[in-house]
Amino acid sequence: MEKIFNGQKTAKLGTEKKPAVVNVQTEKRIQEVSSIFEEKGWKYIIGLEPDKPEDITDLEILLNSPKSKIAEKKVGRNEPCPCGSGNKYKKCCGK
């Protein structure tokens, strides 16, 4: 049986341990992409492959990282109803 969790933390993308890897087709594009990485302070590896399609998925992941959401506080059963009726929540909208 193969062990799935080995107790090791996974390195964050764009760090020294796990640099972002992108492949581009031109020297000009290397300069554009590297300037984005430098501006943000991310570690990266850029490959120049003119005969292959551009692959910048790691950069897109770093630029569009999901933002944390703040959960809204739930209304308690015995608290005033947020609709403004003045009744308890359980007697008004919390049926």
MMTF fields as JSON, N, C-alpha, C and O atoms, coordinates in Angstrom:
{
  "mmtfVersion": "1.0.0",
  "mmtfProducer": "UNKNOWN",
  "numBonds": 379,
  "numAtoms": 380,
  "numGroups": 95,
  "numChains": 1,
  "numModels": 1,
  "chainsPerModel": [1],
  "groupsPerChain": [95],
  "chainIdList": ["A"],
  "bondAtomList": [4, 2, 8, 6, 12, 10, 16, 14, 20, 18, 24, 22, 28, 26, 32, 30, 36, 34, 40, 38, 44, 42, 48, 46, 52, 50, 56, 54, 60, 58, 64, 62, 68, 66, 72, 70, 76, 74, 80, 78, 84, 82, 88, 86, 92, 90, 96, 94, 100, 98, 104, 102, 108, 106, 112, 110, 116, 114, 120, 118, 124, 122, 128, 126, 132, 130, 136, 134, 140, 138, 144, 142, 148, 146, 152, 150, 156, 154, 160, 158, 164, 162, 168, 166, 172, 170, 176, 174, 180, 178, 184, 182, 188, 186, 192, 190, 196, 194, 200, 198, 204, 202, 208, 206, 212, 210, 216, 214, 220, 218, 224, 222, 228, 226, 232, 230, 236, 234, 240, 238, 244, 242, 248, 246, 252, 250, 256, 254, 260, 258, 264, 262, 268, 266, 272, 270, 276, 274, 280, 278, 284, 282, 288, 286, 292, 290, 296, 294, 300, 298, 304, 302, 308, 306, 312, 310, 316, 314, 320, 318, 324, 322, 328, 326, 332, 330, 336, 334, 340, 338, 344, 342, 348, 346, 352, 350, 356, 354, 360, 358, 364, 362, 368, 366, 372, 370, 376, 374],
  "bondOrderList": [1, 1, 1, 1, 1, 1, 1, 1, 1, 1, 1, 1, 1, 1, 1, 1, 1, 1, 1, 1, 1, 1, 1, 1, 1, 1, 1, 1, 1, 1, 1, 1, 1, 1, 1, 1, 1, 1, 1, 1, 1, 1, 1, 1, 1, 1, 1, 1, 1, 1, 1, 1, 1, 1, 1, 1, 1, 1, 1, 1, 1, 1, 1, 1, 1, 1, 1, 1, 1, 1, 1, 1, 1, 1, 1, 1, 1, 1, 1, 1, 1, 1, 1, 1, 1, 1, 1, 1, 1, 1, 1, 1, 1, 1],
  "groupList": [{"groupName": "MET", "atomNameList": ["N", "CA", "C", "O"], "elementList": ["N", "C", "C", "O"], "formalChargeList": [0, 0, 0, 0], "bondAtomList": [1, 0, 2, 1, 3, 2], "bondOrderList": [1, 1, 2], "singleLetterCode": "M", "chemCompType": "L-PEPTIDE LINKING"}, {"groupName": "GLU", "atomNameList": ["N", "CA", "C", "O"], "elementList": ["N", "C", "C", "O"], "formalChargeList": [0, 0, 0, 0], "bondAtomList": [1, 0, 2, 1, 3, 2], "bondOrderList": [1, 1, 2], "singleLetterCode": "E", "chemCompType": "L-PEPTIDE LINKING"}, {"groupName": "LYS", "atomNameList": ["N", "CA", "C", "O"], "elementList": ["N", "C", "C", "O"], "formalChargeList": [0, 0, 0, 0], "bondAtomList": [1, 0, 2, 1, 3, 2], "bondOrderList": [1, 1, 2], "singleLetterCode": "K", "chemCompType": "L-PEPTIDE LINKING"}, {"groupName": "ILE", "atomNameList": ["N", "CA", "C", "O"], "elementList": ["N", "C", "C", "O"], "formalChargeList": [0, 0, 0, 0], "bondAtomList": [1, 0, 2, 1, 3, 2], "bondOrderList": [1, 1, 2], "singleLetterCode": "I", "chemCompType": "L-PEPTIDE LINKING"}, {"groupName": "PHE", "atomNameList": ["N", "CA", "C", "O"], "elementList": ["N", "C", "C", "O"], "formalChargeList": [0, 0, 0, 0], "bondAtomList": [1, 0, 2, 1, 3, 2], "bondOrderList": [1, 1, 2], "singleLetterCode": "F", "chemCompType": "L-PEPTIDE LINKING"}, {"groupName": "ASN", "atomNameList": ["N", "CA", "C", "O"], "elementList": ["N", "C", "C", "O"], "formalChargeList": [0, 0, 0, 0], "bondAtomList": [1, 0, 2, 1, 3, 2], "bondOrderList": [1, 1, 2], "singleLetterCode": "N", "chemCompType": "L-PEPTIDE LINKING"}, {"groupName": "GLY", "atomNameList": ["N", "CA", "C", "O"], "elementList": ["N", "C", "C", "O"], "formalChargeList": [0, 0, 0, 0], "bondAtomList": [1, 0, 2, 1, 3, 2], "bondOrderList": [1, 1, 2], "singleLetterCode": "G", "chemCompType": "PEPTIDE LINKING"}, {"groupName": "GLN", "atomNameList": ["N", "CA", "C", "O"], "elementList": ["N", "C", "C", "O"], "formalChargeList": [0, 0, 0, 0], "bondAtomList": [1, 0, 2, 1, 3, 2], "bondOrderList": [1, 1, 2], "singleLetterCode": "Q", "chemCompType": "L-PEPTIDE LINKING"}, {"groupName": "THR", "atomNameList": ["N", "CA", "C", "O"], "elementList": ["N", "C", "C", "O"], "formalChargeList": [0, 0, 0, 0], "bondAtomList": [1, 0, 2, 1, 3, 2], "bondOrderList": [1, 1, 2], "singleLetterCode": "T", "chemCompType": "L-PEPTIDE LINKING"}, {"groupName": "ALA", "atomNameList": ["N", "CA", "C", "O"], "elementList": ["N", "C", "C", "O"], "formalChargeList": [0, 0, 0, 0], "bondAtomList": [1, 0, 2, 1, 3, 2], "bondOrderList": [1, 1, 2], "singleLetterCode": "A", "chemCompType": "L-PEPTIDE LINKING"}, {"groupName": "LEU", "atomNameList": ["N", "CA", "C", "O"], "elementList": ["N", "C", "C", "O"], "formalChargeList": [0, 0, 0, 0], "bondAtomList": [1, 0, 2, 1, 3, 2], "bondOrderList": [1, 1, 2], "singleLetterCode": "L", "chemCompType": "L-PEPTIDE LINKING"}, {"groupName": "PRO", "atomNameList": ["N", "CA", "C", "O"], "elementList": ["N", "C", "C", "O"], "formalChargeList": [0, 0, 0, 0], "bondAtomList": [1, 0, 2, 1, 3, 2], "bondOrderList": [1, 1, 2], "singleLetterCode": "P", "chemCompType": "L-PEPTIDE LINKING"}, {"groupName": "VAL", "atomNameList": ["N", "CA", "C", "O"], "elementList": ["N", "C", "C", "O"], "formalChargeList": [0, 0, 0, 0], "bondAtomList": [1, 0, 2, 1, 3, 2], "bondOrderList": [1, 1, 2], "singleLetterCode": "V", "chemCompType": "L-PEPTIDE LINKING"}, {"groupName": "ARG", "atomNameList": ["N", "CA", "C", "O"], "elementList": ["N", "C", "C", "O"], "formalChargeList": [0, 0, 0, 0], "bondAtomList": [1, 0, 2, 1, 3, 2], "bondOrderList": [1, 1, 2], "singleLetterCode": "R", "chemCompType": "L-PEPTIDE LINKING"}, {"groupName": "SER", "atomNameList": ["N", "CA", "C", "O"], "elementList": ["N", "C", "C", "O"], "formalChargeList": [0, 0, 0, 0], "bondAtomList": [1, 0, 2, 1, 3, 2], "bondOrderList": [1, 1, 2], "singleLetterCode": "S", "chemCompType": "L-PEPTIDE LINKING"}, {"groupName": "TRP", "atomNameList": ["N", "CA", "C", "O"], "elementList": ["N", "C", "C", "O"], "formalChargeList": [0, 0, 0, 0], "bondAtomList": [1, 0, 2, 1, 3, 2], "bondOrderList": [1, 1, 2], "singleLetterCode": "W", "chemCompType": "L-PEPTIDE LINKING"}, {"groupName": "TYR", "atomNameList": ["N", "CA", "C", "O"], "elementList": ["N", "C", "C", "O"], "formalChargeList": [0, 0, 0, 0], "bondAtomList": [1, 0, 2, 1, 3, 2], "bondOrderList": [1, 1, 2], "singleLetterCode": "Y", "chemCompType": "L-PEPTIDE LINKING"}, {"groupName": "ASP", "atomNameList": ["N", "CA", "C", "O"], "elementList": ["N", "C", "C", "O"], "formalChargeList": [0, 0, 0, 0], "bondAtomList": [1, 0, 2, 1, 3, 2], "bondOrderList": [1, 1, 2], "singleLetterCode": "D", "chemCompType": "L-PEPTIDE LINKING"}, {"groupName": "CYS", "atomNameList": ["N", "CA", "C", "O"], "elementList": ["N", "C", "C", "O"], "formalChargeList": [0, 0, 0, 0], "bondAtomList": [1, 0, 2, 1, 3, 2], "bondOrderList": [1, 1, 2], "singleLetterCode": "C", "chemCompType": "L-PEPTIDE LINKING"}],
  "groupTypeList": [0, 1, 2, 3, 4, 5, 6, 7, 2, 8, 9, 2, 10, 6, 8, 1, 2, 2, 11, 9, 12, 12, 5, 12, 7, 8, 1, 2, 13, 3, 7, 1, 12, 14, 14, 3, 4, 1, 1, 2, 6, 15, 2, 16, 3, 3, 6, 10, 1, 11, 17, 2, 11, 1, 17, 3, 8, 17, 10, 1, 3, 10, 10, 5, 14, 11, 2, 14, 2, 3, 9, 1, 2, 2, 12, 6, 13, 5, 1, 11, 18, 11, 18, 6, 14, 6, 5, 2, 16, 2, 2, 18, 18, 6, 2],
  "groupIdList": [1, 2, 3, 4, 5, 6, 7, 8, 9, 10, 11, 12, 13, 14, 15, 16, 17, 18, 19, 20, 21, 22, 23, 24, 25, 26, 27, 28, 29, 30, 31, 32, 33, 34, 35, 36, 37, 38, 39, 40, 41, 42, 43, 44, 45, 46, 47, 48, 49, 50, 51, 52, 53, 54, 55, 56, 57, 58, 59, 60, 61, 62, 63, 64, 65, 66, 67, 68, 69, 70, 71, 72, 73, 74, 75, 76, 77, 78, 79, 80, 81, 82, 83, 84, 85, 86, 87, 88, 89, 90, 91, 92, 93, 94, 95],
  "secStructList": [7, 7, 7, 1, 7, 7, 1, 7, 7, 7, 7, 7, 6, 6, 1, 1, 1, 1, 7, 3, 3, 3, 3, 3, 1, 1, 2, 2, 2, 2, 2, 2, 2, 2, 2, 2, 2, 2, 2, 2, 6, 7, 7, 3, 3, 3, 3, 3, 7, 6, 6, 1, 7, 7, 5, 7, 2, 2, 2, 2, 2, 2, 2, 6, 7, 7, 7, 7, 7, 7, 7, 7, 7, 7, 7, 7, 6, 6, 1, 5, 7, 6, 6, 1, 1, 1, 1, 5, 4, 4, 4, 6, 6, 7, 7],
  "xCoordList": [0.846, 0.0, 0.889, 1.834, 0.578, 1.365, 0.9, -0.299, 1.862, 1.568, 1.328, 2.161, 0.213, -0.121, 0.467, 1.097, 0.272, 0.783, 2.115, 2.193, 3.166, 4.493, 4.939, 6.077, 4.073, 4.404, 5.198, 5.492, 5.55, 6.308, 5.358, 4.329, 5.716, 4.932, 5.266, 6.415, 4.261, 4.539, 5.011, 4.458, 6.038, 6.594, 5.625, 4.934, 5.589, 4.724, 5.316, 6.526, 4.458, 4.887, 5.502, 4.964, 6.636, 7.308, 8.357, 8.86, 8.695, 9.723, 10.999, 11.036, 12.034, 13.325, 13.193, 13.811, 12.389, 12.213, 11.349, 11.533, 10.409, 9.517, 9.331, 8.304, 10.323, 10.184, 9.137, 8.879, 8.547, 7.58, 8.349, 9.408, 7.813, 8.466, 7.571, 6.415, 8.111, 7.356, 8.208, 9.437, 7.547, 8.212, 7.615, 6.396, 8.506, 8.057, 8.741, 9.643, 8.308, 8.807, 9.837, 10.597, 9.884, 10.793, 11.586, 11.201, 12.709, 13.543, 12.771, 12.892, 11.981, 11.195, 10.216, 10.036, 9.595, 8.625, 9.327, 8.75, 10.563, 11.342, 11.485, 11.309, 11.804, 11.988, 10.673, 10.662, 9.568, 8.264, 7.895, 7.5, 8.029, 7.633, 8.567, 8.11, 9.876, 10.821, 10.621, 10.837, 10.211, 9.975, 8.791, 8.793, 7.788, 6.642, 7.106, 6.757, 7.905, 8.415, 9.28, 9.15, 10.164, 11.058, 10.259, 10.559, 9.246, 8.417, 7.728, 7.627, 7.252, 6.533, 7.465, 7.037, 8.729, 9.685, 9.574, 9.984, 9.033, 8.886, 10.112, 10.739, 10.453, 11.545, 10.977, 9.825, 11.798, 11.271, 12.357, 13.549, 11.918, 12.775, 12.043, 10.886, 12.735, 12.121, 12.879, 14.105, 12.12, 12.713, 12.333, 11.202, 13.296, 13.047, 12.869, 13.822, 11.646, 11.33, 10.511, 9.282, 11.179, 10.482, 9.524, 8.56, 9.78, 8.953, 7.806, 7.065, 7.648, 6.551, 5.631, 6.062, 4.359, 3.441, 3.849, 4.428, 3.53, 3.875, 3.123, 1.937, 3.828, 3.215, 3.56, 4.667, 2.602, 2.829, 1.801, 1.374, 1.408, 0.372, 0.806, -0.011, 2.08, 2.54, 2.423, 2.06, 2.73, 2.606, 1.146, 0.832, 0.25, -1.178, -1.705, -2.535, -1.227, -1.643, -1.213, -1.989, 0.031, 0.526, -0.217, -0.514, -0.521, -1.209, -2.67, -3.222, -3.308, -4.732, -4.973, -5.914, -4.127, -4.294, -5.62, -6.02, -6.301, -7.602, -7.463, -6.548, -8.35, -8.366, -9.167, -10.138, -8.747, -9.478, -10.813, -10.916, -11.812, -13.149, -13.421, -12.976, -14.151, -14.534, -15.978, -16.875, -16.189, -17.541, -18.37, -17.893, -19.607, -20.489, -21.019, -21.221, -21.235, -21.736, -23.202, -24.011, -23.523, -24.906, -25.736, -25.22, -27.018, -27.923, -28.351, -28.765, -28.25, -28.685, -30.203, -30.894, -30.705, -32.16, -32.849, -33.939, -32.223, -32.867, -32.445, -32.787, -31.709, -31.302, -32.388, -33.215, -32.395, -33.391, -33.216, -32.096, -34.32, -34.298, -33.651, -33.955, -32.756, -32.094, -33.03, -32.635, -34.263, -35.184, -35.737, -36.318, -35.557, -35.982, -37.372, -37.904, -37.977, -39.34, -39.403, -40.451, -38.274, -38.262, -38.523, -38.347, -38.938, -39.164, -37.861, -36.863, -37.904, -36.754, -36.655, -37.66, -35.446, -35.2, -36.01, -36.547, -36.092, -36.781, -38.285, -38.937, -38.846, -40.289, -40.611, -41.771, -39.561, -39.806, -39.299, -40.032, -38.09, -37.535, -36.843, -36.473, -36.66, -35.94, -36.811, -36.408, -38.001, -38.942, -38.439, -39.119],
  "yCoordList": [-1.186, 0.0, 1.245, 1.343, 2.188, 3.407, 4.456, 4.673, 5.104, 6.163, 7.46, 7.861, 8.115, 9.332, 10.563, 11.392, 10.693, 11.855, 11.489, 10.545, 12.231, 11.915, 12.859, 12.764, 13.766, 14.679, 15.899, 16.765, 15.987, 17.123, 18.222, 17.951, 19.46, 20.586, 20.768, 20.6, 21.112, 21.409, 22.852, 23.744, 23.066, 24.409, 25.295, 24.837, 26.553, 27.525, 27.883, 28.062, 27.984, 28.32, 29.717, 30.657, 29.842, 31.131, 31.369, 32.483, 30.31, 30.424, 29.731, 29.131, 29.819, 29.197, 27.682, 27.105, 27.049, 25.59, 25.159, 24.063, 26.002, 25.663, 26.885, 27.561, 27.163, 28.319, 28.066, 26.922, 29.132, 29.033, 28.717, 29.291, 27.805, 27.414, 27.828, 27.414, 28.648, 29.082, 28.883, 28.907, 28.688, 28.561, 29.586, 29.704, 30.335, 31.354, 31.141, 30.312, 31.897, 31.69, 32.717, 32.44, 33.905, 34.956, 35.574, 35.482, 36.211, 36.919, 38.092, 38.368, 38.776, 39.917, 39.461, 40.136, 38.322, 37.785, 37.377, 37.503, 36.891, 36.553, 37.796, 37.734, 38.926, 40.173, 40.622, 41.075, 40.488, 40.888, 40.047, 40.573, 38.731, 37.815, 37.944, 37.947, 38.052, 38.158, 39.452, 39.484, 40.528, 41.785, 41.651, 42.25, 40.867, 40.631, 39.866, 40.222, 38.801, 38.012, 38.866, 38.785, 39.688, 40.537, 41.549, 41.784, 42.14, 43.141, 42.557, 43.213, 41.307, 40.661, 39.959, 39.59, 39.771, 39.11, 37.591, 36.94, 37.026, 35.577, 34.97, 35.597, 33.748, 32.998, 32.291, 31.857, 32.18, 31.636, 30.997, 31.233, 30.181, 29.601, 29.821, 29.429, 30.456, 30.703, 29.922, 29.987, 29.179, 28.442, 29.095, 29.547, 29.141, 29.7, 28.543, 27.83, 28.366, 27.284, 27.844, 27.837, 28.33, 28.986, 28.071, 28.55, 26.76, 25.847, 25.219, 24.402, 25.586, 25.054, 26.19, 27.342, 25.885, 26.94, 27.484, 26.775, 28.75, 29.397, 28.751, 28.443, 28.547, 27.96, 28.832, 28.758, 29.66, 30.54, 30.258, 31.171, 28.997, 28.659, 28.965, 29.423, 28.722, 29.031, 30.523, 30.905, 31.361, 32.812, 33.201, 34.022, 32.612, 32.905, 32.476, 33.167, 31.339, 30.87, 31.871, 32.202, 32.354, 33.314, 34.643, 35.244, 35.108, 36.392, 36.321, 37.321, 35.164, 35.025, 34.111, 33.317, 34.22, 33.361, 33.67, 34.831, 32.638, 32.867, 33.685, 33.464, 34.6, 35.434, 34.724, 34.023, 34.916, 34.294, 35.007, 36.225, 34.235, 34.788, 34.924, 34.105, 35.959, 36.183, 35.736, 36.243, 34.776, 34.261, 35.279, 35.895, 35.448, 36.37, 35.702, 34.488, 36.505, 35.984, 35.588, 36.344, 34.391, 33.931, 34.584, 34.943, 34.729, 35.322, 34.219, 33.14, 34.494, 33.524, 33.467, 34.428, 32.347, 32.149, 33.217, 33.669, 33.628, 34.554, 36.013, 36.873, 36.285, 37.665, 38.368, 37.71, 39.702, 40.425, 40.101, 39.925, 40.026, 39.68, 40.809, 41.98, 40.467, 41.506, 42.228, 43.226, 41.74, 42.405, 43.696, 44.512, 43.886, 45.133, 45.089, 46.131, 43.911, 43.81, 44.009, 44.357, 43.787, 43.905, 42.582, 42.484, 41.563, 40.227, 39.465, 39.823, 38.367, 37.474, 36.781, 36.567, 36.438, 35.796, 34.498, 34.212, 33.709, 32.413, 32.571, 31.659, 33.736, 33.974, 34.683, 34.768, 35.194, 36.003, 35.27, 34.473, 35.525, 34.966, 33.621, 32.98, 33.182, 31.948, 30.737, 29.778, 30.748, 29.638, 28.368, 27.343],
  "zCoordList": [0.0, 0.0, 0.0, 0.783, -0.878, -1.008, -0.012, 0.167, 0.633, 1.579, 0.817, 0.005, 1.065, 0.335, 1.024, 0.366, 2.33, 3.06, 3.689, 4.475, 3.347, 3.878, 4.99, 5.45, 5.43, 6.525, 6.085, 6.909, 4.823, 4.306, 3.843, 3.224, 4.15, 3.633, 2.16, 1.752, 1.365, -0.035, -0.128, 0.514, -0.935, -1.083, -1.857, -2.767, -1.486, -2.146, -3.511, -3.644, -4.512, -5.868, -5.901, -5.315, -6.592, -6.707, -5.638, -5.494, -4.876, -3.84, -4.304, -5.378, -3.492, -3.811, -3.997, -4.892, -3.152, -3.232, -4.408, -4.938, -4.823, -5.935, -6.838, -6.771, -7.675, -8.562, -9.639, -10.015, -10.123, -11.223, -12.504, -12.758, -13.303, -14.563, -15.725, -15.802, -16.634, -17.802, -19.056, -18.994, -20.181, -21.477, -22.421, -22.549, -23.088, -24.039, -25.386, -25.502, -26.416, -27.77, -28.229, -29.157, -27.6, -28.075, -26.926, -25.76, -27.289, -26.302, -25.693, -24.499, -26.519, -26.039, -24.961, -23.947, -25.188, -24.219, -22.925, -21.844, -23.022, -21.812, -20.945, -19.729, -21.573, -20.825, -20.172, -19.028, -20.915, -20.361, -19.149, -18.108, -19.299, -18.229, -17.026, -15.883, -17.281, -16.162, -15.39, -14.178, -16.072, -15.353, -14.387, -13.312, -14.773, -13.874, -12.64, -11.514, -12.858, -11.734, -10.807, -9.586, -11.388, -10.588, -9.763, -8.593, -10.384, -9.709, -8.478, -7.441, -8.605, -7.516, -6.528, -5.435, -6.9, -6.015, -6.022, -5.062, -7.078, -7.182, -7.842, -8.695, -7.447, -8.075, -9.301, -9.3, -10.353, -11.606, -12.46, -12.262, -13.413, -14.44, -15.761, -15.914, -16.719, -18.027, -19.087, -19.176, -19.892, -20.998, -22.316, -22.494, -23.245, -24.575, -25.552, -25.867, -26.024, -26.954, -28.114, -28.059, -29.164, -30.286, -31.052, -31.649, -31.039, -31.824, -31.038, -31.584, -29.771, -28.947, -28.531, -28.482, -28.228, -27.775, -26.399, -25.575, -26.182, -24.914, -23.758, -23.873, -22.633, -21.443, -20.239, -19.706, -19.814, -18.655, -17.56, -16.854, -17.423, -16.441, -15.008, -14.209, -14.664, -13.303, -12.998, -11.886, -13.983, -13.794, -13.599, -12.738, -14.396, -14.265, -12.9, -12.309, -12.397, -11.065, -9.998, -9.101, -10.098, -9.112, -9.186, -8.153, -10.399, -10.555, -10.132, -9.671, -10.277, -9.975, -8.783, -8.786, -7.767, -6.592, -5.907, -5.821, -5.421, -4.788, -3.505, -2.712, -3.32, -2.12, -1.026, -1.309, 0.222, 1.321, 1.524, 1.371, 1.864, 2.069, 3.559, 4.364, 3.909, 5.305, 5.456, 4.782, 6.354, 6.567, 7.334, 8.288, 6.911, 7.604, 8.876, 8.916, 9.902, 11.154, 10.992, 10.454, 11.469, 11.392, 12.492, 13.55, 12.226, 13.204, 14.171, 13.747, 15.465, 16.474, 16.564, 16.226, 17.018, 17.1, 17.945, 17.596, 19.062, 19.977, 19.788, 20.6, 18.726, 18.441, 17.639, 17.007, 17.657, 16.843, 15.368, 14.889, 14.658, 13.236, 12.432, 12.659, 11.489, 10.695, 9.722, 9.118, 9.562, 8.634, 9.232, 8.517, 10.555, 11.186, 11.79, 12.174, 11.886, 12.423, 13.935, 14.479, 14.608, 16.064, 16.759, 17.973, 16.024, 16.598, 16.674, 16.05, 17.486, 17.511, 16.156, 15.478, 15.777, 14.491, 14.346, 13.276, 15.444, 15.354, 15.142, 14.634, 15.532, 15.365, 14.054, 13.651, 13.388, 12.182, 10.932, 10.346, 10.533, 9.275, 9.473, 8.489, 10.695, 10.965, 11.133, 11.791, 10.557, 10.721, 10.102, 10.157]
}
